[in-house]
Amino acid sequence: KNVKIVLPEGEDERVLIAATQLQKTDYVSPIVLGNEDNIKSLASKHALDLTQIEIIDPATSELKDELVDAFVERRKGKATKEQAIELLDNVNYFGTMLVYTGKAEGLVSGAAHSTGDTVRPALQIIKTKPGVSRTSGIFFMIKGDEQYIFGDCA
């Protein structure tokens, strides 16, 4: 099944390279977030083909109003519409709302953002399972043919 995975850090060349590699699989359809002109310029510079990759600019997206309303509803009493508009300019918040509203199945971030900036939107919007108060994080590193997985290293 082709699952939609949001890559909020679309203006990072490493993320664009990963997106093009993922697009070639039968498993993932990446959604790259960021300024479309900047992303296309970076892709051109690195000879990356983004024709099959969905690019969404949170600042100009047609989805923004819908996501803002869903965010305000989810954070009842904790965020005004004006605050939601400002927060959803942030790619991690926008991406998390894509997951929360079912427009994507997952999100991968952390190449250019801190763990806190990546996890905070998920904790505020998606939240933890009832009765669960702790979260855990992992990251992957590839060095040549070697692959490493690190857990709780933030």
Secondary structure as UniProt FT lines:
FT   STRAND          3..7
FT   TURN            10..11
FT   HELIX           13..23
FT   STRAND          28..33
FT   HELIX           36..45
FT   TURN            46..47
FT   TURN            51..52
FT   STRAND          54..56
FT   TURN            58..60
FT   TURN            62..63
FT   HELIX           64..74
FT   TURN            75..78
FT   HELIX           81..87
FT   TURN            88..89
FT   HELIX           91..100
FT   TURN            101..102
FT   STRAND          106..107
FT   HELIX           115..125
FT   TURN            130..131
FT   STRAND          138..143
FT   TURN            144..145
FT   STRAND          146..151
//
